[in-house]
Amino acid sequence: MDRFDAGYGFNEEAFVVADRLGSHTYSAGDEMGDALLDVLFSRSHDGLHVFDGELRLLQVNTAARLMREFPVDRMLGRTLPEILGAFDIADRAVIEHTVQRVLESGSPAFELPIRVRSRTEPAAEAVVSASVFRLQRPDGKVLGVAGALTDITVRTRAEAGLRLLNEAGTRVGTTLDVFRTADEFCDLAVPRLADTVTVDVYDTVLRGHAPTPNSRERAAALRRAGFRSAAGPEQQGVPRVGEVDTYPPATPFRAVLETLAPKLLRRLTPDTSWLDARRPRDARILAAGAHSMLLVPIRARGLVLGLACFYRWRNPIPFDHVDLSLAEQLTTHSALCLDNARQFGRERSAARILTGRLAHHEKLRTEAVDLAHAYLPAGSGGAWFDIIPLSGARIALVAGGPSVGQGGADPAAMGELRAAIEVLSDLDLAPEEILERVHDLASRPQSVPAETAGRPTPDPAPSSCLYLVYDPITRLCTAASAGHPEPVLMHPDGSVETLHVAAGPPLGQGISHYQMMERVLPAGTTLLVYNSTLLADLDVTAQSLRAQFAASYSVTASASSPQALCDSLARGLGPDRLSHDAFLLLARTRTIGSDHTDAWTFPNTPSAVSRARKAATRKLAQWGIEADLVDSTSLIVSELVTNAVRYSRGAIQLRLILGDTLTCEVTDDSSTAPHLRRALDTDEHGRGLFITAQLARRWGVRGARRGKTIWVEQDLG
């Protein structure tokens, strides 16, 4: 028997190894040739696949046979297309073309990257670098091709992980905002590491605190701060971003928070014991078909901030320990960014409380109101007020402080509530809903900061709060109160009355129940907002305050200057007699007339995009808007209306507002909120909101009883 038959299963006529070293050619009869064959087929770590001239697989070496997830040795005699089709291989046509070219031309191909997945359950994946050579006899007869495959899976994954970590340094933590940082973290990890990522943080993080590793409060409720799914930006998690939930006992979520040890769950099935379809979170996991999960606690500087969860449901490859290590490194970086945002929010709020400054003090005139204020310090902190711009040219006047009889309040505690209110304002919630959520925050037990662990901490004192919103287009004023004094209303003719706002319980006291007041105000109405300690210290009634307000209005000659009116009222009240900090906040309402706003309603058809773009362009031309701004607005309108056509069913409304900024709003009947994502170069869709964000000064989503409004603001100059 021929030695090829005995050693490798084919004869010399079927296969001759031709290898040139310098100018010498080794034939199959040489001892060196035998040794070379032995190395290639028995000792090499690289897989060797030999095909004949018709690209049928003749033989594989030991290294190829040892890849149990990809049993190529069972496919001897099959053609290359049949072998490629047996596995989940990307770019099969490219591989076939390359091998055929090598067979015909004789020019070898080097380092052809091939990503291959098995069709087994669970799936396995490998990345190999293939080099292909033509086989021929010394007389030039072509016998076939040989492919040498080097497994580069470990190296490829390491390089991808390093790139991801490098990007985290520039893409996560670009702002000092908890929600934005969590969103950036999720956006980075999907889909390169996971198909879905969630970030839940303790509510106390929004108030500047977080439990320590030894705290018993690690079983407290957490708030969803970030969510991203490979299914698309319109997908929402359970709970939704901004909502609060708790992790049930006897689940991996609770176990990770209790032990603070990351956990890898390689296999999830509908029969997994801890999954309960009656729980909304578990029902979503089951419905999505998640088959693998990573849980990583979010820790930074000795505090526990929350939990990051990674799921795979589209990618069939289950997570492994390499993925867990990468997730831990990403979470560690993001945890530091989240903690920076936590500390910044706490220190900024405390500083603003102590100085009594407005959140947006640099701008006392807005398109909605003319502002004036007087802060009357008496040495005890806690009284505060904020002016918060909202979407659609609206403005929120927010005031708070210690309830009557509580004495001086902790400025840091007031700062925590103030920071939470400002964060919730970005969600465009109704006044009563904001107060209910803040009441929920204030009613929960306080976490003990690491630096004060072991010291007794008093329960937080109840706080009053007034949240008032004014719309300069409709002149509608809405307000809700948590035990705060009612505002005073001065009409343009000088008459004064109390704006009746039903007072619910102070924040952190009793059961939350708040009612929203709605009233249309005449143009030029002046609102007076103040804190409860003002009347208590001066021993005056609301009626006498109204009289003093009217008198100051008369003295200042109909109050041509809101600041002059505010200063006159402060002097008349006698601030020298105050024992607690007090403030006065005046807001004279303005209106945006029909000549500075316009709205259109379009049917939900593809033609709505061009119709909306043309309508917006005509209106901007009438307003004399610069060409560059017209172009960017036209693009924004096209992208937003396109999304509305794609994801909603009912009519679509477009509104333009020309004020201090140019605002574009698109309203549809879908309650699904979009998410900003970065599309790949090969994606055909997904860039609309990203482009819009680049052109905008700021943008957001405002919910409604039915549907939503996406709004975009652009600077005029």
VENCOR-V278592 format. One line per field, one symbol per residue. ss: DSSP state (2 for helix, 1 for strand, 0 for the rest). phi: phi as a letter, one per 20 degrees, with the letter a starting at -180 (. if undefined). burial: + if it has 9 or more other C-alpha atoms within 8 Angstrom, else -. Layout:
# VENCOR-V278592
ss: ???
phi: ???
burial: ???
This chain:
# VENCOR-V278592
ss: 002222200000000000011001100000222222222222200011111100011111022220000002222000122222220110022222222222222000111111111000001011111111111100000111111111102222222222222222222000000222222222222100010111111122220000110002222001111111100000000000000110000002222222200011100000000000000222222222000111111111001111111111000010002222222222222222222222222222222222200000000010001111111100000001111110222011111111000000002222222222222220000022222222222220000002220000000000111111110000011111110000011100000111000011001000000000111100000111110222222200022222222222222000000222222222222022200001111111100002221111110000222222222222222220002222222222222222222220000111111100111111110000000000000000000222222220011111100001111111100
phi: .fffffecnbeffebcedcddmdedeefefffffffffffeccfeefdcddefelefeacefgfffeffcfffedgneeggfffffcedflffffffffffffeenefddlefcdccfdecffccbdcddcdcedbfgenfedqccddddfdgffffffffffffffgfdddnfcdcfffffffffffeddfdbebcccdcfgfffdncafegefeefeffcdfdbbbcffpfffdecffgnedbcefflcggfffffemdgcddfcdcgegfefcffegffffffffmfdbbcccfecblmcderbdcdccceffeffcffffffffffffffffffffffffffffffffffemeffcffceccfebedbbbddfcodepfbbcddfdfmmfcddcbarffgnemfdfgfffffffffffffffelefgfffffffffffeegffefgfdgnefcffffgcebcccccdfeemedcbbcdmegffdddfgenfcbeefcgeefgfncmdfbcdeecbedffnfddddbdffffffelddffffffffffffffelmlfdgfffffffffffmffefdcfbbccdcefccdfffdbbbcccfecgffffffffffffffffemfffffffffgffggfffgffffdccefdddcdcdcfceddccdceeefefcfbdfffefecodgfffgffeefabacdfbgbnbcedcdcfec
burial: ---++-----++--++++-------+++----++--++++++++-++++++++-+++++++++++-----+++-++-+++--++--+++--+---+-++-+++--+-++----++++++---+++++++++++++++----++++++++++++--+----+--++-+++-+++--+++-++++++++++++--++++++++++++++++++++----++-++++++++++--+-++--+-+--++-+---+-+++++--+-+++++-+-------------+++++---+++++++++++--+++++++++++--++++---++-+++++++++++++++++++++++++-+++-+++-------++++++++++-++-+++++++++-++++++++++++++--+-++-++++++++++++-++--++-++++++-++++++---++++-----------++++++++++++-++++++++++-+++++++-+-+-+--+++++++++--+-++++-----++++++++++++++++------++++++-+++-+--+--+++++++++-------+-+++++++++++++---+++---+-+---++-+++--++-+++---+---++-+++++++++++-++--++-+++++++++-++++++++++-++---+--------++++++++--++-+-+++---+++++++++--
